[in-house]
């Protein structure tokens, strides 16, 4: 299984699918979920196959989750915050367009 590195013992809690997850302050959502034994973050819209983190550096979108108040985000790029509510991403991936001026 996954092993934590570092010595930060400060804890925060957040919710994933109505389950309280204990994380370390500074963890990404993906790292905290994996450490808690949660491997499925979403289902592929095409065939409903289970999906979870793949690259852990933001290059892919396999770890998409829905964060209350923020919408769809890559779990490997978002830090946990005490009391946040997270659930699996549902449906197709919607990418926001950025103005390149």
C-alpha positions in Angstrom: 0.0 0.0 0.0 1.0 3.6 0.1 3.4 5.0 2.7 3.6 8.5 3.9 6.9 10.4 3.9 7.8 13.4 6.0 7.0 14.1 9.6 4.0 16.5 9.5 1.6 15.1 12.0 -0.9 18.0 11.9 -4.3 16.5 11.0 -7.3 17.8 9.1 -10.5 16.0 8.2 -12.6 16.2 5.1 -15.5 14.3 3.7 -15.5 11.9 0.6 -18.8 10.3 -0.2 -20.2 10.9 3.3 -17.1 9.2 4.8 -14.8 11.2 7.1 -11.2 11.0 5.9 -8.3 12.0 8.1 -5.4 13.6 6.3 -2.2 15.4 7.1 -2.1 19.1 6.6 -0.5 19.8 3.2 -1.7 16.5 1.7 -3.3 16.7 -1.7 -6.8 15.2 -1.9 -5.4 12.3 -4.0 -2.6 11.5 -1.5 -5.1 11.6 1.4 -7.6 9.4 -0.3 -5.0 6.9 -1.4 -3.6 6.8 2.2 -7.1 6.1 3.4 -7.4 3.1 1.0 -9.7 4.8 -1.4 -8.6 4.0 -5.0 -11.7 4.9 -7.1 -12.2 8.6 -7.6 -14.6 8.6 -10.6 -16.1 6.5 -13.4 -15.3 6.9 -17.0 -18.4 8.2 -18.8 -18.0 5.9 -21.8 -18.0 2.6 -20.1 -18.4 3.3 -16.3 -14.9 1.8 -15.7 -13.4 2.7 -12.3 -10.7 5.4 -12.5 -8.2 6.7 -10.0 -4.9 8.6 -10.0 -2.4 7.7 -12.7 0.3 10.4 -13.0 -0.1 12.3 -9.6 1.4 15.4 -11.3 -1.6 16.9 -13.1 -0.8 15.7 -16.6 -3.8 13.4 -16.8 -7.4 13.8 -15.6 -7.9 10.4 -14.0 -8.2 11.8 -10.5 -11.0 14.2 -11.2 -13.3 14.9 -8.2 -16.1 17.3 -7.4 -15.2 19.7 -4.6 -18.2 21.6 -3.0 -18.0 25.2 -4.0 -15.2 24.7 -6.5 -16.5 22.2 -9.0 -14.4 19.6 -10.9 -10.7 19.6 -9.9 -7.7 17.3 -10.2 -7.3 15.7 -6.8 -3.6 15.5 -7.2 -3.3 19.3 -7.5 -5.7 20.4 -4.7 -4.6 20.5 -1.1 -7.0 19.2 1.6 -8.7 21.8 3.8 -10.4 21.0 7.0 -14.2 20.4 6.5 -14.1 20.3 2.7 -16.6 18.0 1.0 -15.5 16.0 -2.0 -17.3 13.5 -4.2 -16.5 11.5 -7.3 -16.6 13.4 -10.6 -19.6 12.3 -12.7 -20.0 12.6 -16.5 -17.8 14.0 -19.2 -14.8 16.2 -18.4 -15.5 19.9 -19.0 -12.4 22.0 -19.5 -12.5 25.7 -18.9 -11.2 27.9 -21.6 -8.5 30.4 -20.6 -8.1 33.7 -22.3 -4.6 33.8 -23.8 -4.2 37.5 -24.2 
